[in-house]
Amino acid sequence: MTKPPFRRPTLDTRRPTPSSTPRWLTQLLQWFSIHQRPMPWRDDPSPYKVWISEIMLQQTRVTAVIPYFERFLAAFPDVQTLANAPQENVLKIWEGLGYYSRARNLHAAAKIISFERNGQFPDTEKDWHTLPGVGPYTAAAVASIACGKTAAAIDGNVMRVWSRMRGIQEDISTSVWRDKARQDLVRYARKCNPSLFNQAMMELGALVCLPRNPACSACPLQRACVAHRTKRTDIIPFRKKAAVIPHRHEVVLIVTFETSNKTPRTKNPRREVHILLRQRPHTGLLAGLWEFPSLEMTSHKMAFSRKARELAKHLGVPSEVKLVKSTTVEHAFTHFSQTLHVFQTKLSSPIPLPSTDHRWCTPSDLENLPLSRSQRRIVNHYKSTS
């Protein structure tokens, strides 16, 4: 099916612009009508598409989201299909996008919409906020963009644009500042098309009012911007100094054994590899994803090889089996970073599964099961060296 051409929305599709509209607001909307980026959810801003896109865009760049959005919509074209899908399938389609609680919340919210609301999407900012994973920003964004409701969607881009424009010299991360900004922005959203207003503010922050070296000469709000006029765009917005995030070390163990389909009539028996994986708990970080067994280092003085041996013993691997250091993987989460020290061992026969959340998998299973980005990197390294 041929994808319809991208259509830029007109400057005002739902309500007239009052004569009292500030000049900067008119210039902002005109700028947006010319410079907005084509995005697949803008072709048809239905509640389902806008909701999916806004959840994906949380802490993720547009360029990274677009291919995932298109793949997600191909797998789950409507809310009923998403609600009826097994969670593991949803996590697999989401794999690589990170922040997997977003996918689990999407799935839970789809069930609420389909089974408790009879397939009817929320219509107001307040109702959207009741769904799992939908915070104040997302509720306002979907309610305004998809439902035409007056609301102020305040993300990082909007915070930066507004604080510079008003020359705000206070910490913009506080709830007091956000509440005041929301009240101010709602007043302006009410003066025009709220969908276009919110999108224009976000787009301006993403393309022009950048965190560093903003392109002030291309900004439609240049004359109204206090930070530009007072040459303070380098110090506004104000934020508290970010805390140093902790770093963790973990040992990871790839445990494998091989079987053969050899029979008296088989000339070239095929050998099949089996790999030990475990599923993470269904709550908490990376809930429900699959991974190689691991242990976190609790002492900086313990050698990684010794910790790997401790992990092997815990899994039931015989003490005489050799462990070989395979690779090291670095990964960063929002609140901590980690180094994964990967070891590998080959068994002559399988060991009993340590618990019900472990299973023996084939290489093809590794392609079908949902894994985190760091675990996928371990898989790719394993395949390239096996």
Summary of the structure (lengths in Angstrom):
residues: 386
radius of gyration: 25.8
end to end distance: 40.9
largest distance: 90.2
contacts: 1142
relative contact order: 0.11
helix: 43%
strand: 14%
